[in-house]
Structure formats: structure tokens, C-alpha cells
Amino acid sequence: MKMEYDEIMEHIQVTPEMRERILSHIHETDIATPSPKVLPFSGLKKYWSVAACFVLLLAGAIALPHLLNQADPEPPVLAGPNIVEATSLQKLSELVGFEVTTDFSLPFKAEKITYCSYWNEMAQIEYSGEGCSARYRQSLGTDDNSGDYNTYSDTTVMAVNNLEVTLKGDNGIYTLAIWTDESRTYSLSLSPGIKADDWLTSLTN
């Protein structure tokens, strides 16, 4: 059957005149546009529900970032301590408002010395040389000003110049000394540490 249809179609030829008449007939034909269907009330209610859900989702998407920013505000920027570097021991004393004394000797030769004032209340002097370092602090009052919160296995108290000096370290090697004269507090840290007898030599005048 298909072969007979193909043979018939091969013999059909559309001339230019026939093609023109067919197109003209199509243009003259009034093709009515189908009228839209009127949705029943139940259908309208369904579409209104979908639209309402969409509006709620859109409002949530807009409001969510704002709510998150309120719930988790950016952390405040923390200001560092007021640290001022001085050019000499005298200038450091002027910054902190009292005479800074250094009544000790170091177990190494200092090649570099740095003077700093913290909050115009505490004096700090850092020494370095020969692969060693030291940090000395002096402040008014009797509170520990060392800033060293490490846990040490060894702690001992020794008398130096009629003052009690607390030494802290590990395995008989002490890296921190703290003492007070009831008006000022002093601390000295050494790296590497030294034995208690060497501390006595360094702190005795």
C-alpha cells in the first residue's frame, strides 16, 4: 500500500500558479481564535493559593539575610594595648611616670635593648644577644606583671636584698623571677633559663 502511495505522489506536481492560489486561499480564510477557558471558582482559588505561597517565599528570601545579620553581628574590632617605644631608660621613666631601675645583671652580653611603655603604667625592657634574650618589667603595685601564665614543675623562693624572689622553671632550670618591695612589682624572664645559684648572682648587688 505504501509503495502505491509513493508512486502516486511522485506523479503529483504543484505548479507555481497552484501554489499561489493555495496561499491566497489560506490568507482569506478567517481562522477564529479560540476563547480562553473560564476557570471555575475552585480553580481560581487554587491559583490564588499558589500565588500567595510564592509571595511568602519571596518575602522570606528578602528578609532572611537581614535577620541573619541581626542574629550574628560582626565581632567588634579589639584595640591593642597602648604601647609606646622609648629611646632610653630616662624617656621610659617619663612615659610611665616613675623612675625605672635595673638593679640586676644579665648572664649574657646584651647587644640590643628595646624600651617600651604599656598603657603609660608598666615599663618593659627587652634584651637580646649571644643567642639569649631577657624581658624585664616594672610597675606600681604588688600584682604579678610578668604576663607568664605557663605551668612550671619547679617553684622556689629565695631571699635577695631582703626581698623574697619567686623563681619558676622546670628540672632545676628557672626562667622567671618575680618580686615586690610592696610599692612596685618586678619580673625578669630569661631564655634560656639558669640555675637558682646563678639567679642569686644576677639579682644581688
Contacts in CASP RR format, 6 or more apart in sequence:
PFRMAT RR
TARGET T0000
AUTHOR 0000-0000-0000
METHOD contacts of the structure
MODEL  1
MKMEYDEIMEHIQVTPEMRERILSHIHETDIATPSPKVLPFSGLKKYWSV
AACFVLLLAGAIALPHLLNQADPEPPVLAGPNIVEATSLQKLSELVGFEV
TTDFSLPFKAEKITYCSYWNEMAQIEYSGEGCSARYRQSLGTDDNSGDYN
TYSDTTVMAVNNLEVTLKGDNGIYTLAIWTDESRTYSLSLSPGIKADDWL
TSLTN
39 47 0 8 1.000
81 118 0 8 1.000
81 119 0 8 1.000
82 118 0 8 1.000
82 119 0 8 1.000
82 120 0 8 1.000
83 116 0 8 1.000
83 117 0 8 1.000
83 118 0 8 1.000
84 95 0 8 1.000
84 116 0 8 1.000
84 117 0 8 1.000
84 120 0 8 1.000
85 114 0 8 1.000
85 115 0 8 1.000
85 116 0 8 1.000
85 117 0 8 1.000
86 92 0 8 1.000
86 94 0 8 1.000
86 95 0 8 1.000
86 115 0 8 1.000
86 116 0 8 1.000
86 117 0 8 1.000
87 115 0 8 1.000
88 115 0 8 1.000
89 100 0 8 1.000
89 102 0 8 1.000
89 115 0 8 1.000
89 125 0 8 1.000
91 115 0 8 1.000
92 100 0 8 1.000
92 115 0 8 1.000
92 116 0 8 1.000
92 117 0 8 1.000
92 123 0 8 1.000
92 125 0 8 1.000
93 99 0 8 1.000
93 100 0 8 1.000
93 123 0 8 1.000
95 117 0 8 1.000
95 120 0 8 1.000
95 123 0 8 1.000
96 117 0 8 1.000
96 120 0 8 1.000
96 121 0 8 1.000
96 122 0 8 1.000
96 123 0 8 1.000
96 139 0 8 1.000
97 120 0 8 1.000
98 140 0 8 1.000
98 184 0 8 1.000
100 123 0 8 1.000
100 125 0 8 1.000
100 138 0 8 1.000
101 138 0 8 1.000
102 125 0 8 1.000
102 136 0 8 1.000
103 161 0 8 1.000
103 203 0 8 1.000
103 205 0 8 1.000
104 136 0 8 1.000
104 188 0 8 1.000
104 202 0 8 1.000
104 203 0 8 1.000
105 201 0 8 1.000
105 202 0 8 1.000
106 127 0 8 1.000
106 132 0 8 1.000
106 134 0 8 1.000
106 190 0 8 1.000
106 202 0 8 1.000
107 132 0 8 1.000
107 190 0 8 1.000
107 194 0 8 1.000
107 198 0 8 1.000
107 202 0 8 1.000
108 129 0 8 1.000
108 130 0 8 1.000
108 131 0 8 1.000
108 132 0 8 1.000
108 134 0 8 1.000
109 129 0 8 1.000
109 130 0 8 1.000
110 127 0 8 1.000
110 128 0 8 1.000
110 129 0 8 1.000
110 134 0 8 1.000
111 128 0 8 1.000
111 129 0 8 1.000
111 130 0 8 1.000
112 127 0 8 1.000
112 128 0 8 1.000
112 129 0 8 1.000
113 125 0 8 1.000
113 126 0 8 1.000
113 127 0 8 1.000
114 125 0 8 1.000
114 126 0 8 1.000
115 123 0 8 1.000
115 124 0 8 1.000
115 125 0 8 1.000
116 123 0 8 1.000
116 124 0 8 1.000
116 125 0 8 1.000
116 126 0 8 1.000
117 123 0 8 1.000
117 124 0 8 1.000
118 124 0 8 1.000
121 139 0 8 1.000
121 140 0 8 1.000
122 137 0 8 1.000
122 138 0 8 1.000
122 139 0 8 1.000
122 145 0 8 1.000
123 137 0 8 1.000
123 138 0 8 1.000
123 139 0 8 1.000
124 135 0 8 1.000
124 136 0 8 1.000
124 137 0 8 1.000
125 135 0 8 1.000
125 136 0 8 1.000
125 137 0 8 1.000
126 133 0 8 1.000
126 134 0 8 1.000
126 135 0 8 1.000
126 136 0 8 1.000
127 133 0 8 1.000
127 134 0 8 1.000
127 135 0 8 1.000
127 136 0 8 1.000
128 134 0 8 1.000
132 190 0 8 1.000
132 191 0 8 1.000
132 192 0 8 1.000
133 190 0 8 1.000
133 191 0 8 1.000
134 188 0 8 1.000
134 189 0 8 1.000
134 190 0 8 1.000
134 191 0 8 1.000
135 188 0 8 1.000
135 189 0 8 1.000
136 186 0 8 1.000
136 187 0 8 1.000
136 188 0 8 1.000
136 189 0 8 1.000
137 145 0 8 1.000
137 146 0 8 1.000
137 186 0 8 1.000
137 187 0 8 1.000
137 188 0 8 1.000
138 145 0 8 1.000
138 184 0 8 1.000
138 185 0 8 1.000
138 186 0 8 1.000
139 145 0 8 1.000
139 184 0 8 1.000
139 185 0 8 1.000
140 183 0 8 1.000
140 184 0 8 1.000
140 185 0 8 1.000
141 180 0 8 1.000
141 183 0 8 1.000
141 184 0 8 1.000
141 185 0 8 1.000
142 180 0 8 1.000
142 182 0 8 1.000
142 185 0 8 1.000
143 185 0 8 1.000
144 178 0 8 1.000
144 185 0 8 1.000
144 187 0 8 1.000
145 185 0 8 1.000
145 186 0 8 1.000
145 187 0 8 1.000
146 176 0 8 1.000
146 178 0 8 1.000
146 187 0 8 1.000
146 189 0 8 1.000
147 187 0 8 1.000
148 168 0 8 1.000
148 176 0 8 1.000
148 187 0 8 1.000
148 189 0 8 1.000
150 168 0 8 1.000
152 168 0 8 1.000
152 169 0 8 1.000
152 170 0 8 1.000
152 175 0 8 1.000
152 176 0 8 1.000
153 169 0 8 1.000
153 170 0 8 1.000
153 171 0 8 1.000
154 167 0 8 1.000
154 168 0 8 1.000
154 169 0 8 1.000
154 170 0 8 1.000
154 171 0 8 1.000
154 172 0 8 1.000
154 174 0 8 1.000
155 166 0 8 1.000
155 167 0 8 1.000
155 168 0 8 1.000
155 169 0 8 1.000
156 166 0 8 1.000
156 167 0 8 1.000
156 174 0 8 1.000
156 196 0 8 1.000
157 164 0 8 1.000
157 165 0 8 1.000
157 166 0 8 1.000
157 167 0 8 1.000
158 164 0 8 1.000
158 165 0 8 1.000
158 167 0 8 1.000
158 196 0 8 1.000
158 199 0 8 1.000
158 200 0 8 1.000
159 165 0 8 1.000
160 179 0 8 1.000
160 200 0 8 1.000
160 203 0 8 1.000
160 204 0 8 1.000
161 203 0 8 1.000
161 204 0 8 1.000
161 205 0 8 1.000
163 179 0 8 1.000
163 180 0 8 1.000
163 181 0 8 1.000
164 179 0 8 1.000
165 177 0 8 1.000
165 178 0 8 1.000
165 179 0 8 1.000
165 199 0 8 1.000
165 203 0 8 1.000
166 177 0 8 1.000
166 178 0 8 1.000
166 179 0 8 1.000
167 174 0 8 1.000
167 176 0 8 1.000
167 177 0 8 1.000
167 196 0 8 1.000
167 199 0 8 1.000
168 174 0 8 1.000
168 175 0 8 1.000
168 176 0 8 1.000
168 177 0 8 1.000
168 178 0 8 1.000
169 175 0 8 1.000
169 176 0 8 1.000
169 193 0 8 1.000
172 195 0 8 1.000
172 196 0 8 1.000
173 192 0 8 1.000
173 193 0 8 1.000
173 194 0 8 1.000
173 195 0 8 1.000
174 190 0 8 1.000
174 193 0 8 1.000
174 194 0 8 1.000
174 195 0 8 1.000
174 196 0 8 1.000
174 199 0 8 1.000
175 189 0 8 1.000
175 190 0 8 1.000
175 191 0 8 1.000
175 192 0 8 1.000
175 193 0 8 1.000
176 187 0 8 1.000
176 188 0 8 1.000
176 189 0 8 1.000
176 190 0 8 1.000
177 187 0 8 1.000
177 188 0 8 1.000
177 189 0 8 1.000
177 199 0 8 1.000
177 203 0 8 1.000
178 185 0 8 1.000
178 186 0 8 1.000
178 187 0 8 1.000
179 185 0 8 1.000
179 186 0 8 1.000
179 187 0 8 1.000
180 186 0 8 1.000
188 202 0 8 1.000
188 203 0 8 1.000
194 202 0 8 1.000
END
